[in-house]
Amino acid sequence: MVRVAAVLIGLIAGFSPITQAIAPRQNDAVNDTSSSANEDNSTSTASGGNSTSTDTYTSVLPINTTIAANSTASPTVTANVTSTSIAALPSNTTSITTNSTSSATSASSTTSANTTLPSSNSTSITNITTPPPSQTYITPEVPAPLNVSYARTSSAWNKAHSKAAAYLSDWTIEEKVQLTTGVGWQIGRCVGNIGAVPSRNFPGLCLQDSPLGVRLTDFNSAFPAGVNVAATFDKDLMYARGYAMGKEFRGKGVNVALGPMTNMARVAAGGRNFEGFGADPYLSGWATELTIRGMQDAGVQACVKHYVGNEQERNRSTSSSDIDDRTMREIYTHPFLRAVQADVASVMCSYNLVNGSWACQNAEILNGILKTDFGFRGYVMSDWSAQHSGVVSANNGLDMTMPGDIAFGDLRSYWGLNLTQAVNNGSVSEARLDDMAQRVAAAWFLLGQDQGYPAVNFDSFRKGGSNDTHVDVRDDHYKVIQHIGASSTVLLKNVNGALPLYKPRSIALIGSDLGPSTVGPNGFPDRGGDDGTLAMGWGSGTAEFPYLVDPLEAISLQARHDRTILNWWFQDFDTEGAATWATGAEVAMVGINADSGEAYITVDGNEGDRNNLTAWHNGDGLVQAVAAVNNNTIVIIHSTGPILMEAWIDNPNITAVIWAGVPGQESGNALVDVLYGSYNPSGRLPFTIAKQRLDYSADIIYVNSAEPEFTSVEYTEGLNIDYRGFLSDNITPRFEFGFGLSYTQFEFGGVNVWEIGDGDDSYGWKSKRSTHKGIAARNNGSGGQSGNNTASRARAGQFLVDSLQKPRWTVSVDVTNVGDVNGCEIPQLYLAYPPAAGEPPKVLRDFARLNLDPGETKTAYFNLSRYDVSIWDVVTQAWVVPDGEFGLIVGRSSMDGKSSKGSFYPGTH
């Protein structure tokens, strides 16, 4: 029962440090930066009530809190890991703290970790508050799109909304409010719950994490993380993973799966990068759309998150992501546009402010971009306790508050009775409440959840009770998990055919990452620790492992088959012992890792985001020690993002390097598939690996949120994130975005391009200054919310009309396998805009995956729409096609020197 209790630390879609107490500790130095990484110790002060259209909020200063822990259970385990896990808790709850410490010793010693498990007599947290200051800002007044027409209609949404309108026609205000307001933290079986309305035959809604599997239950699968599915560059696998996950969520009775996560990997050290789909908006957009289509085809509502600008964990609840209009449109909202194209049921707004306005009450991004420009027909829910007002958030686009209370468990809500009162007194129009409730109900009908949907069969907070019936939803999903694991493995270096292996006489496995955890795969709550092989990051974006196949286990089976002698050494800091066992082995494999996660858990001083970009647990020293004595050293990397490897990458004794990411439960099996050639590696990097940290165009802002109170995170790099920045600044990375080797070789033919379609130009696309008429008239329409600003945008959904999104050009290239074995190539299409357009030198627009036998040739086809060749003009507020010649580059990566090239003139007929 003690360990069950420990799992309940921080069980939410994403904790906000502003609303919880955090265990005090010493400040940690941040490597690679002159700033210090200080823990934010804070609590929240929130009040309800009505407000005007000028958005005024009361901010909260972080304050000191004290936690008195009287835990007595202190089992000691032996581990070669330094791991301190400090998990944040909701206010007014029992303290549960997991602390493990270690010290590196001499070559002959081991490292111990003392883990204090939660105890039933832990005392409660005492919050000491001071009067908070106030800050006032005014957001653009973009009315809610009520009674508007849609420039692009979805027959599925039309039918769902018709059903919802009829269903809700005689509901009372109080009943409609119930659809918008969560029942409160830990009230109900799921991390978020909308209560049942028995008189209306509405059973309620269960909302549950996470983006890689059903969280806080058992007999579920632990899928590869988003960053791995992005590394496959395989659209079929993106869909297959979404569909398999959707079946598991549905099987558990979950109505709304809180995923996918599609924030950009803007900063290499970003804690939650592993949940998302990499550093390019088009790669992320494809993965987002196909994941959602898979999940919703399985019958579960997808909730894409976190909208928008939530690219770092540090100070996520006390920082403003300041993003210029063009960058917002071309980079950060693009994956959400693709989610809307997939008819996503729900969008989760994020913790941070966006350009000075809280994301969950920012009228420009919610009413404007999402609901009007994109024509989103579903509902916007808050991240857990990311709501900061009642009336303002309702009028500015929020449709559902989660988990429903202001501070966890305080039995207060900005909505509920307060929203009922606001509607009755006219602060929120009844038309707006109808819109909110109809959006929620329409999503329920959209996925057919009104008939025959399974009841919830687990309990997130009361494990082992009668509510937990242990329904097994895994089916044979291990197959797609192993397939994605192998397909996402990126071969970075392979000298003289060191890989694949063929019956080596002896192997030495070096490094704890190649073996099992000393506390088991689920020993750390929400995976908040790093011990043994790394197959998942930490935080709310996790699931329980049903099992975890580590590399040692899988390689042992292969060694038995091959009659290979297998030895291992997992004491990371004992490099003398590592060198001893590596000496004389035919193959020495060194496993290293780097972990990260969500900010409510701190591991080794890393508050979600990584403090540095180097390998953990003496990884560099371990690799160097082994390579010094073995001339066939293979490095295997499990990490949530890029790591720096300049300390050893050019060592001639290092013959192969593999990035395996965080591949989920079949980790070892997928790795063996690649190591021994059962699967020809075809993964491609979804981010760039730099030679030094300073080469990246953006980084984490490591400041204490109290200095200043609200941190400004300036997106000054604009369009130049990741590989775009390296190209713009002429910086050579170690391994670029899109890079990956194979056991065979491929050649590309010439690039061909031709125009397709009917040439419809009804919206005017003749030249750079010809704009989409609907977008140009965004402030000249009618149909806005009565009583708000003078007008709203003319029609909703104009970013999705056929004249903008329909394919107009096809690009093709022939690819031939000129090697000796079957393999997959990933031709990637990049555009080079005319110089006057102000774009980076290259931008990804599409990719394909071709499986080819030796000597076989296949043709890759890519489609381009007008949207794909447009830029966002901030003056005219329109998508425009620049005049001039566009370069077409089809290559193996973003910096492939042997790319095939062509050109065309999309702005001229």
N, C-alpha and C positions, 0 to 999 in steps of 0.2 A: 504493500500500500504506500510505502514511502516513495518508491520510484514512480508509482502512478501519480502521486501528488506532484512530483517534480515536473512531470510532463505538462502540467497545467500552467507553467510559467509563460506569461505573455501570449495567451491564445487569441490572437486577433489577426485581422487581415494586414495590419501594420500598426505597431504601437506609435504613439506620438509622445516624445519625451516631455512635451509640455503638460501632459496629463497624468504623469506617474512619478512615483519616487524611485530613485535608482540607488543601489547600494553604493555608499561612499568608498572611495579608494584613493590611492596616491595618483597624482597626475603622471601621465606617461609621455615620454619624449616621442615626438613624431620623427621618424627617419625621413631623409630626403627632403626635408623642409625646415625652415627656421622657426616655424610656429610650434606651439605645443598643443597636444591633444588632451583637452580637459573634458571630463565627464560633465554632462549637464544634469544637475540635480534640481528638479522642478516639480511644481504642482500646478493645477489650473484653477482659475477663478472665472466663472462664467455666469452670465445672467440672461434670462429670457426677456420677453417684452417685445414691444413694437418699435419700429424704427422707420426713418424716412428713406427716400431713395439715395440720399447721401450716405454712403456706407461707413458707419462709425463703429469701431470695435474697441473693446478694452483688452489690451495686451497683457501678457503675464511674464514677469521677470522670473528667471530661474532662481530658486531659493534653496537653501541648505535643508536637507532632510536627514534624519537619523534613523538608523535601523538597528534595533537591538535583537540579535539572534541568539537564541539559547539552544540551538540544535546540538544534540548529543551524539547522534549517529555519525561516526567518522571512520568508515572503513578505509583502509589504505590499499591502494593498488600500485603495482609497479608499471611504469610506463616510461618511454623515452620521449616525452613530450612536455613542453611547457604550455599549459593551457589554463587560463583563468576565465571562467564563464560567469558573468554577472548579468542576470536577467532582470529586466524591469517589470514591475508589477503595477496593476491598477491601484489607485489610491484606496485607502481604507480596507486593505486586504492583508492577509497573513504573509509575513516575509518568508520567501523561499529563495535561498541563495546557494548556488553551486560554485564553490571555489576550489580550484586545483592549482597547485604550485609545483615547480620543479627547479632543479639546479643542475647545470651541466658539470660533470666531473671529469676526472682523468680517463684515460683509455680503458682502464680495467673496471670502471665503475658503471653502475646503472643509475637511472634517474627515477626518482619517485614522485608520484603525484598524490597528494592527499586531498581526497574529495569529500567535502562535507555535504551530506545529503539532507534534505529538508526534514524537520522534526515537527511532531504534533504540538510541541510546546513553544514554537517560535512566536515571538511577540509581534504585535501589530506595528505598522509604520505610523509615525507621528509627523504630520506635515505642519511646518511653521510658515505662515504666509505673511507677506507685507503688502501694503496697498500698492497695486500695480499702476503704472503710468498708462496714459491713453495716447492713441495715435489715430488720426483721422485721414482718410483718403477718399477721393472721389473717382469712381470707375466710370467708363463710358456706359451710358444708359442704353442698353440694348434690350428692348422688351422681349418678353417670352413670345415665341411664335404661336399665337393662338388663332384658330380659324383661318390659317393660311393655306394656299394651294401649294402643291409640290411639283417642282419642275421635273422631277423623276419620281415615279411611283413604284412601289414594291407591292405586287399583288398579295404577297404573304402578309405584309404589314397592313394593307388595306382591309383584308379579311379579318385580321386579328383586332384591329381597332373598331371595326363594325361590331364584332362580337362584344368587345369590351364596353362600348358605348351603350349597347342594349342591356348588357348585364348590370351596369352601374346606374341605369336610368332612374331608379327609385331609391338609391342608397341615400342615407342621411349624411350630413356633413361629418358627423362623428365617425361614421363607418368608413367614409372615404379617407378621412385622416388616418384611420387605422392602417390602411394600405401603405402609407408613407412613413410610418414611424415604427422603428424597431422596438421590441418589447423590453430591451435592456440587457446589459452585460450578464452573461451566464444564466439568463432566464430563458430556458429552452435548450434543446439538444445541440444546436449548431452554434457556430461562432457568431452568426447573425440570424435573427428570426423575426418574421412578420407574423403577428398573431392571427389565429383563425377567426373567422366571422361565421359561427355556426348557423345563424339565422339566414345567411345568404349562401350556404353550402360552399363557403370558401375555406379551404383547409389550412391556410397560412403558407408561408414560404420558408424554406431552409436555405441559408446561404453559408457556403463552406469553402475554405481554402483547400488546395493551393494550386499554383500553376503547373506542378509536376506530379500531382496525385491527390487522392482524398486524404485530407489531414485529420489527425486526432482520432483515428479509428484503426481497425485491424483487418486482416484478410483483404488488403488492398495492395496494389502495385506501387513501386517507387520508380517512376519513369525518369529517363534522362532529362536534365534541366534544359531550359529553353536555349541556352547558349550552345548546347550540343546539337539540338535539332537544327539550329541555324547553321552550324558547321557542316551539316550534311549537304547543304545547298540542294536538297532534294524535296521538291514540292509534294510528291506522293507520300514521303515519310512524314512531312509536316502534317498532312491531313490524317494519315493513319494514326499518328500519336494522339492527335486531337480526338479522333473518333474513339480510340480505345479508352482514353481518359474519360470521355463523356459517358461511355457505357458504365464505367465504374462509379462515377458520380450518381448517375441515374439509379444504378443498382443499390446504392446506399440511401436513396430517397432524397438526395440533394436536388433542390430546384435550381439553384444558382451557383455555378462554379466560379469562384473568384479568380479568374484568369481568362486569357493569358495576360502576362505582364509585358508591355511593349515599350517601356522607356528606353531611350537610347543609351548605349555604352559611351557616353560623352567623355567620361574620365576613366582611365584605365584601372584606377583603384576603387571604383564604385562598388559598394557592398553588395548590391542586388543585381549586378550585371549578369550573374549566372541565371537569373530568372528570365531575363529578356533575350532578345534575338540579335545581339551584336551592335555594331557601330555604324551601320548604314541604314538609312530610312527605307530603301527599297527592299533590301534583304529582310529587314524587320517587318515591313509591310506585307510581303508575301507570306512570311511565317505566321503573322498575326491573322491574316485573312483565312488561310488554310486551316490553322488550328481552330478557329471559330467555326468554320464550316463543318469540320469534323465533329467538334463537341456538340454543336446544335443539331447535326444530323442524327446524333445519338439520343437527342431528346432533352438535353440539359441546357439551361440558359447560360451563355457565356457572359462574363463581366470583364471587359478589357480595362486594364489599369496601367499606370496611375496618371490620370489626365490633369495637368500636363507639366513638364519641366521638373520632374522628380528624379533627377539624375545623381544625387548624392544623398547619403544617409546622415552625415554630420549636419546637425541643425536643421533637419528636414521640416520641423514644425515651427522654426523660428527664422526662416530665411526666405528671401524673395528671389525667385529665378527671373532675372531681368533679360528678356529675349526680344530682339527686334522683330518687327512684323514679318519681314521676308524670311528670316531664319525660322520663325515659328511656323510659317505656312509650308516651307519647303522641306524642313527637317522634322520638327518635333510633333506636328499634328498629322503628318502623312500616314504613319501606321494606324492612327485612329480613323483616318478617312477610309483606309482599306477595311478596317473593322466594320464601319458603317456599310460599306459595299457588301459585306458578308451578312448583313442584317443582324448584327450583334444585338442582343437583348438589352444589355446594360453597359454603362460606362461608370467607372469609379473615379471620382475626382480626388486629387492628391492633398497631402498635408501642407505643402508649401504655399507661399504666396506666388503669384505670377504678376510681374510688373507692379508690385505693391498692393495687390488685392488677393485675398485668400482664394485659392483655386475653387473651393466649394461654394463660393458666392461671387465669383468673377463673371459678371454678365457678358463680357466680351467673349470669353472662351466658351461659356456654357450656352447662353442664348444665341450668341452671335455665330461663332465659328462652328460649334458642334451641331446645334439644333437648327440653325438657319442655313448657313453655307453648306454644311454636309447633309442637312435634312434628316438628322437622326430621329427615329420614331420611338425608340425605347426610353428607358428612364436612367437618370443620373443618380447614383448613390454616393454618399460620402465614404471616404476611408474612415476607419473606426476612430470616432471622436475628432474628425477633421472639420466638423461643422462649427461655425463661430457666431451664428446669429439665427434668429427665427424668421422674421418677416423678410429681411434682406435676402437670405439664402433661398427662400421660397420664390420670391419675385425674380431673382437673378438666375434661376435655372436648376436648382437642386430639387430632386423629386423624392428621394428617400434618405432618411437619416439612419446611420448605423453606428453602434448597435442600438441606439435609441435614447440612451441617457447622455447627459452632458459630460460627467465624469463617470468612469466605470462604477456601476453599482450605487450611484447616489440617488436614484429614483427621481431624478429631475430630467426634463427634456425641453429642448427649444421648441419642439413640435408637440404632438399629442394634444393635450388640453389647450396649450398655448396657441397652437395652429388653429384649432377650432375657434378660439376666441378671436384670433386675427381675421379669420374669414367672416365671422359674425359682425365684427366692427369695421370691416371694409379695408383693413390694412393689406390683406391678401384677397384678391377677387375670388369669388366662387368658381369663375371660369378657369382661373389658374389651378385651383384645387382639383377641379374636374380633369384638367389636363394631366396633373400629377398622377391621380388615381388611375386614369385611363391608360397612361403609359405603362404603369405597373401591371395592370390587368391584361393589357394587350400582349405584353411579353409572355405572360402565363399562357394565353391562348395561342400565341405564335408557335410555341413549342409543344402544343397539344397536352399541356399538363393539367387540363381541366378534366381529363378522363383517363382512368386507369393508371395513374402515376403511383409508383411505389411510395409507401409511407417511410418516414425516417426510421432507420433500424439501428442507430448507434447513438451514443451520448458523449459529446466532446468533454464534458466537465465531470461526469459521474461514471467513470469507467468501471465496468464489472457489475453494474446494477442490472435491473430487469429491463432497462431501456436498451441495453447493449446485447443484441442478438447475434453478433459475429457472422453476419452474412458475407460469404466469400464472393467477391465480385471480380476476381483476377482473370478468370477464363484462361486463355493461353497467351496473355499479353506479354509474357516473358520473351516470346519470339520477336515481337516488334521492338521490345526494349533492347534485346541483344543486337538486333539488326541496326538500330539507330546508334547504339554504342560503337559498333564496328565502323559504320558508315561515317560517323562524326570524328573518328580518330584521324588526326592530321600528322602525316609523316613530314617532319621538318628537315631532317638530314639523313642521308643513307649513302655512306661511302663504300664504293666497291662491292655493292650488293650484300652488305652486312645483314640486311633483312631481305626476304624472310628467312627464318631459321629452318634448318633441316637436320634433325636428329643430332644436335650438338652432344659431344661426349660429356660435358660438364657445364653447369650454370651456377653462378653465385648471385643470389638476390640480395641486394644491399639497400637498406632504408626502410623505415617503418611504413612508408606509404604502400609498400608491396605486400603488407601483411594485414591481419585482422586487428581491430581495436581491442584493447585490453578490457574495455567496458561494454563491448558488443556494439552492433550497428546503431542501436537506439539509446545508447548509454547516456548521451548528453541531451537534455531537453531541447526540443526544436533544433537538434543537431548542433548545439552551441558549444562545440569543442572540436579539437583536431587531434585525433589519436588513431593511428592505423591508416588504412587506405581511405582516400577522400573520394566520395561518390556523390556528394550533395553539399551545397552551402548551408548556412543556418538562417533561422528566422521563420516567419509565417509562411514563406514559400517552400515549405518542406512537407514531407509525409513520413510515416513510419515505414521502415524497411520490413518487408515480410521475411527477408534474409538478404545477405549481401555476399556475393561471390567475390572474394578478394583475389588479387593476382597470384598469391602463393597457392591458394587452393586450385585455381584453374591450371597454372603451370605445372603443379605437382601431377595432375592427371595426365597432362601431355608428356611429362618426363617419364612417367611409368610406361606409357605406350612406346616412347622412343628409347627406353633404357638409358636415360640421361641421369648422371649423378647431379643431385640438386642440394645445394647448401644455401643458408641465408644468415644474414646478420642485420638485426633491426634496431641496434643501438645507434641512433643518429649522431650523437655527439662523440662517440668512441670511434674516431676515424682510424686509429691504429688497428682496432679489431676489424673494421671494414676492409682495410687494405690487406690484412692477413687472409681473409676469406676470398678476396677478389684475386689474389695472386695465384696464378696457375690455372684459373678457370678458363675454359674455352670462350665463354661469354660471361660478362659481368653486367648485370642490369641494376641500375640505380634508380630508385623511385623517390621523387621529390614532389612536394605539393605547396600550394598557397591557397588559403581559405578566406572567406568573407561572408557577409550576411546582412541581416537587418539590425538596426541600431539599438534595439532594446536588449540585445545581448552583446556583451563585450568579451572577446576572446584574445588573450595575450595582449591586452591593451588596444586592440583594434575594435573601435566602436562602430561595427558594421562595415564601414569602408576600411580598406587596408591602409596601414600606416606607411608601408613601403611596397615596392614591386618585386622584391627578391623572394626566393624560395624560403619557406619556413623550415624550422628544425634543422638548422645548419646544412641546408640543402646544397649550397654552393661548395662548402668545405667537404661534404661527403662525396660529391661528384669529382672534385679535384683529387681527393685522396685515392679514389678508385682508379681514375684515369692515369694516375701516376704509376700504377703497377700493372695495369691490364690494357693491352692495345686493342681490345674489342669491347669497349665500354658503350653500353646502350642506355640512354637516359629516358625515363618515362615520367611524364609530367601530368599530374592531376591538379587542376587549378580552376578557379572560378573566373579567371581572366588572364591577361598577359603577365608573364614574369620576365624580368631582365636576366639574361644568360651570358652576358659578355665575359664574365669571369672564367668561362670554360668552353664556350661554344666552338672556338677555333682550335681547341686541343686536338691534334691528329689522332690521338688514341680514342677519342669519342667518335665512334663510327656511325651511330644512328641516334636520332632524337625524335620522340613521339610526344605530341600533345593529345592527351585523352580526355581532358575536360573534367566534367562531373557527370558520369554516364549512368548513374542509377544502379539498380540491384544486380544487374548482370555484368558489372564492371570487369571482373577478371575474365569471364568467358569472351566478352567482346575484344578484350586486349589480346587474348590468345589467338582469336580468329585472325587478327592482323599480324601479330608477331610471326606466326607460322604459315601465313600465306593462304589460309582458307578464305580470307577476304582481302582483296587487293585494296589498300588504303586509298580513299577518295575524298576524305574530309578536306575542307578548306577553311582557313582562318577567318572567323567572323569579326576580327579586329586586327589591329597592327601590333606587332611586337617591336618595340623601339630598342635602340642601343643604349639610350639613357632616358631617364624619366623626363628631363627637361625638353626632350624632343616632341613630346605630345603638346598639342595646341591648347589643352585645357587640363585643369587639375582640381582636386578637392580643395575647398576653402576650409582649412583647418583653423578655426577660431572658436573661442568660447562664445556661445550665443548671447551672453550677457554683455559682450564687448564688441560691437554694439549689440543692443537687444535684438534687433532684427538684422541679420546678416544679408548683405546684397551679394548674390552669386551672379556675376556679370558674364553673360555668354558672349564675350567680346570676340571670340574666334569666328562667330557668325556661321557661315556655311562650311567652314574649314575644320570639321571634326575628323579625327582619326586619319585615314589615308589621304583624305582631301587636304588636310593641313600639311602632311609630309610632302605631297606633290606641290602645293602652293609655295612652301618654303624651301623646296629643293633639298629636303633632308632624306637621306637614305636610311631606312630602318633595317633592323636585323631580318625580320620576315614581315612582309606586307599583307594587308587585307586581301583575302582571296587565295593566298598561297597554300600549296600542298603538293607533295610528291606522290608518285605512284611506283609500282613495281614494273610498270611497262612505260612505253613512250607514245606520244601522240603528235600528230602534225595537223595544222589547220590549213584549209584552203582559203581562197579569196572571199571577201565580204560582198554580198549582193543585197540590194535594197530596192523595193518597189512599193508604189502606193496602192492601197486597197480601199475598198469602201465605195460609197456613192458620191463622194465629193461634196456632201452636204455642207454648205457654208452659211446656213441660216443665222448663225450667231456672229458672223463677221470675223474671219480669220485671215485677212489678206496680208497683214504686215505687222511689224512690231507694235505699232500704236493702234492696231485694230483689237478691240477688247471684246470679251464675252459680254453681250448686252445686259444679261441678267445681273452679272456681278457688278458691272459699272453702275447699275441702277439700285444698288443695295440699300440706299437710304431714301429712295424715292417712291417706295411702294406703300401699301396699306395693309390693314389686317393685323396690326399690332395689338398689344394688350390695352384695353381701354383704361385711360387714366394715367398711363405712363408717358413716355416721350412722344413726340409728334407723329412719328411714323416708324415702321419697321422695314426690314428688307422686303422687296417685292414678293419673291417666291422662295420657298425653302428647297434645299437640295440641288442648287444650281451647280455645285461642284461635281455632281454625279451625272449630269446630262450626257447623252450619247455624243453630242457634238464635241464635248471635251474629253470623254473617257473612251469612246469607241475606238478600236484599233484603226489606224489610218496608214501605217507603213509596216511592212514586214522586212526583217533583216535575216539573212541566212548565212551559214558558213558550214562547209564540210569538215568533218573531223575524222581522221584515220588513225587506227591503232597500228603503229609501226613497230611495236615490240613483240615479245614472245608469249605473253599471257593475256588472258581476258582482264579487262579493267574498265573503270568508269572515268570519263573526263568531264570536267565542269567548265564548258565555255561560258565566259562572262561578257556581257555586252555593256560597254561604257560609252557615254556620250562626251564629246568635247564641244562645248558651246562656242559660238563666235566670241572673240575676246571682249567685245563691247558689252556682252551680257553680264559680265561680272560673276561668273560661276567659277568654281575650282577647275583645274585643268582636266579632270576626268570625274564623272559621276556614274555610278552603277545604275543601270536601268532594267536589266533582266539577266537571267541565267538559265541554263539547261543542264540536264544530267544525261549523258549518253553512255550506255554499256556496249562495249565493243570487243569482239573477238580479235585475235591477231590478224592483221591484214584487212579488217572490215572497215568500211567507211559509212558514216551516217551523217545526216544533215540536221543541224540545230537551227530552229526557227525562233525568232523573237518578234513580238509585236510592239509597236509604239503608238501611243495615242497623242493627241494634241497636248493633253496635260503633261505627258512624259517629256515633251520638248519645250514646255513653257517655263517661264520664270514668273514669280509674283512681283507685279509692279506696285510698289507701295503708294505711288502718286495716284494712279487711276483705280487702285484697289481691284486689280483684275489680273487674270492669267493671260500672259501675252507670249507670242512666239517671236523671239528675236530674229531680225533680219540677218542673213549671211549664211555661210557654209558651216554645217555641223559635221564634226568628225565622228565616225563610227569605228570603235575599237573593240575587237573581240579577242580576248586573251585568256590566259590561264590564271591571271591575278590582276590586281589593280596596277601593278608595275611591271608586267610581263614585257620584256624587251623584244619578244618575237611575236607580238600581237599582229593579227590581220587587221587591215585598216580599209576604210572606205569613207564616203562622205555623201551628204545630200543637203537639200535646201528646203526644209519643211515650211518656211515662212513665205514661200513663193509658189504659186500654182503654175 
